[in-house]
Amino acid sequence: MQTFHCDHCGQLVFFENVTCETCGHALGFLTDLRTMSALAPAENGLWRSLNPNAAGYRYRMCSNYAREDVCNWMLPEHDPHNLCASCRLTEIIPALGMPQHRTYWYRMEQAKRRLIYTLSTLGLVPVSKAEDPRQGLAFRFLADSVHSGPVTTGHDNGVITLNIAEADDIWRERLRSHLGEPYRTLLGHFHHEIGHYYWDRLIGGSVGIAMFRQLFGDERDDYDASLRRYYEQGPQPGWPQRFVTAYASAHPWEDWAETWAQYLQMVDALETVQACGMLLTPANPNDPVLVSGAHTSAGSFDQMLARWFPLSYVLNNLHRSLGMPDGYQFSLAQPVIAKLRFVHEIVTGR
């Protein structure tokens, strides 16, 4: 994630902010300029951006910003849509009769906006099912029900369903501990499930399928049987030497989605480092060195990896200094690195 500043007072602001805590100006994300902006009211419910690059342009709040307070994205004045590019992807929202459901919906949309931002950084901009019924993307945020039963998080033909309980920190932590998943986060779910969507778009039926099968295995293996075997018998023996997570060993599709999620996580973190101008210049030449480099989506995978290892080392040491679990709890064996390289080459068209 890049860094953002209030255009009025210069204060650092976050991607999720709706108000500058220093000067009180309203804030919104300008999708056309991909930046946060301070806003000033204009006539007819419109807003004027204080960003110098938006001089003369006026914007409307996404309806989910203006009415529901679960978004902070803006639309250009003459955009024909009422919802922003992220909110348009949501096909079903939780029933709002229960107060906590609005909180869960907000957290879901918040994580999804980060996902969409990262995808657009990589040149992957999904469209909604309403715009492209065959290849478009839709999200359904559903709750367990005594009538319809439990909701299973997953992807099916461009529709990503997420159980809104994943937005409950206590529920998710209990399940994370039970399943032994170090990175069970709400954003992690979005990273994983969008991997299944892009497997269909970028791999299935393409010239890349042969290399995919060489690296990940044959996706034609019975998926349901593979998952049953995983949950009954556990991960494949010696999985850390071949897979990024235990769950990745369940089936080639899951291996791809877990690897894809790791790649997005690396892209996010390295863009943040780049935006902050972060450097490590240790006194001992044998210690990790991190230097600002080319943007991750444009640079080579080797450059990306060379920056990632020292960053993850420092990240884990910082977490331990705070008495917290490691921030990056994964070991990248050589077969995993080869899979990450494949993802990078697919994304960058190489």
Protein Blocks (a to p, Z undefined) as FASTA:
>chain_A
ZZdddfklopacdfkbcbdfknopacdddfklopacdddddeehiacdfbfklgoiacdd
dfklmmnopacbdcdfklcbfbdfklmmpmbdcdfkbmklmmmmmmmmmmmmmmmmmmmm
nopacddfklmmmlmccdddddddfklopaddddeehiacddfklmpmklmmmmmmmnop
ablcfklmmmmmmmmmmmmmmmnopaklmmmmmmnopfkbcfklmmmmmmmnopaehklm
mpfbfklmmpmklmmmmmmmmmmmmmmmmmmmmmnopacddfblkbccddddddfklmcf
klmmmmmmmmmmmmmmmmmmnopacfblcdcdfklmmmmmmmmmmmnoZZ
